[in-house]
Amino acid sequence: MSFDAFGRRDGGFEPSRRRFVQGLAAGGAATTFGLWPKASWALKSSGQPVVLSGTEFDLAIGETPMDFTGRVRPAITVNGSLPGPLLRWKEGTTVNVRVSNALPAGSMLGHETSIHWHGMVLPANMDGVPGLSFAGIHRGESYLYRFAVRQGGTYWYHSHSGFQEQSGLYGPLIIDPIEPEPFRYDRDYVVMLSDWTDLSGEALFARLKKMSMYDNHSMRTVGDFMRDARKDGLRAVLADRRMWGGMRMSPTDLSDVNANTYTYLMNGTTALGNWTGLFRSGEKVRLRFINGSAMTYFDVRIPGLKMTVVAADGQYVHPVTVDEFRIAVAETYDVIVEPAGQDAFTIFAQDMGRTGYVSGTLATHEGLCAPIPAIDPRPILGMSDMAMDHGSMGGHDMSSMQGMDHSGHDMSSMPGMDMGQGGAMQAHPASETRNPLVDMQAMSPSPKLDDPGIGLRDNGRNVLSYSMLRSTFDDPDGRDPGREIELHLTGHMEKFAWSFNGVKFSSAEPLRLNYGERVRIVLVNDTMMTHPIHLHGMWSDLEDEHGNFMVRKHTIDMPPGSKRGYRVRADALGSWAYHCHLLYHMEAGMMRTVKVEEGRS
């Protein structure tokens, strides 16, 4: 049985056929199916017609038929393109962006729309979040975004209305800095990664609520059990399987939606469309990677080339050279490569769960490609990944799981607490205790800043971790935080319920900050999923494990079992969104309002 784009049963499109055609379509309208695109999304290379620059912009949000899988489906587009046009601004100017809602009557992609300028520091009424910063843009209406550009670097924009971001409303944003950049390059390309589904966002969300592990096709088998028993011993493997069974979770469920549903895109083009960026041997090429996906973490490498990371989330970092990096949803990384010695190199981005990939090419001329590496082995979560080596499960009767707790303690007598190594305990909010929307709690969370992440450890490549990132500037504020706010990322896998502190957005009170104060936010991930956390309107200054400033970002990645602190200067009055940037987690409740107010005691 199969379903059409809006969740209706249709005429049976065989999965094998879908897997065959999903890589064939080039980005753009349905009529471009199968074509090789020209080099595109260049900033300093010729042949790029969709860069809009200056200070005056007119953007029309409409609906355009697209074909990425062998079926024509409606996408929501900006000026008819997916991704939307590359907007190029200049630091120190004031931009006027007139956004009109040209969605047709009866469109199932929505009647209201919006654009949020991700990572931008601007007035609250320009932030583009309906219900918080403005009323949204209704069909036939326009909205003028007008604000001063006070930063430089690589950013992006996307809808904050319904599921429109999933359906194509996103695009790259490049801001040329006033001061000269601290590195040199000859060519400059955006590489925007995203995920596409023929399902409507509403239909996919409904499916996640009914069957959250629908895409988990790689659950462990009897063969896996026998192999693990030979390697680790029968008793250990039985204990492991009982633990996972008691939690009603799967150690192979790394992402809620993967390539069993998604087709991955690079600059709006599938792998067989082969997006191509041109170079001449010996040139330095800047690649601005943007993860504009709804739900997908990508692990990126260019076999045969080292990548020197020079910026993270639009802010300069001390250069660090790596073979590979993981880019969370909504993050951006700028890297410089020096292709030489061969005519083509593959840009390879595989999803975190190792279910699929998208690729493109750096080449000396059109039509070339290089070998595409095999997808890495499937990673499997362990208890240590979730800081559960000695821990308890907040939503379960722990007395039924005795013998699987390595510390030998019956944690059922300690609701709301987890026993850590050496007797240390991680406190949890009272709102998590016996909460039907919380299915686990981390016992011994740690920063994990030097951990590149599951599936990337000891893979024979030099992989980026947060511990390698250092801003080229000192802490821009300089003050110690005046207070600390601890928030726990919580969820229930089976119910597909996500929240902060076990309280979903619709039931949560706003977080209130005093204008001008410096506050430390500490996040504890009490789930088995990885969450990219984004605070609108203000920078997030990530700290190391000793509380020292490391790197300025707009999105903080939170792996399972992690506990990370960052400083925020509350220098932006108004109401701001604060949420997980996994679209369906945000929609399911992992979001808060942050109110920055004057005159609070």
Secondary structure, 3 states (H helix, E strand, C coil): CCECCCCCECCCCCHHHHHHHCCCCCCCEHHHCCCCCCCCCECCCCCCCCEEECCEEEEEEEEEEEECCCCEEEEEEECCECCCCEEEEECCCEEEEEEEECCCCCCCCCCEECCEEECCCCCHHHCCCECCCECCEECCCEEEEEEECCCCEEEEEECCCCCCCCCCCEEEEEEECCCCCCCCCCEEEEEEEEEECCCCHHHHHHHHHHCCCCCCCCCCCHHHHHHHHHHHCHHHHHHHHHHHHHHCCCCCCCCCCCCCCCEEEECCECHHHCCEEECCCCCCEEEEEEECCCCCCEEEECCCCCEEEEEECCEEEEEEEECEEEECCCCEEEEEECCCCCCEEEEEEEECCCCCEEEEEEECCCCCCCCCCCCCCCCCCCHHHHCCCCCCCCCCCHHHHCCCCCCCCCHHHCCCEEECHHHCEEECCHHHCCCCCCCCCCCCCECCCCCCCCCCCCCCCCECCHHHCCECCCCCCCCCCCEEEEEEEEEECCCCEEEECCECHHHCCCEEEECCCEEEEEEEECCCCCEEEEECCCCEEEECCCCCEEEEECEEEECCCEEEEEEEECCCCEEEEEEECCHHHHHHCCEEEEEEECCCC
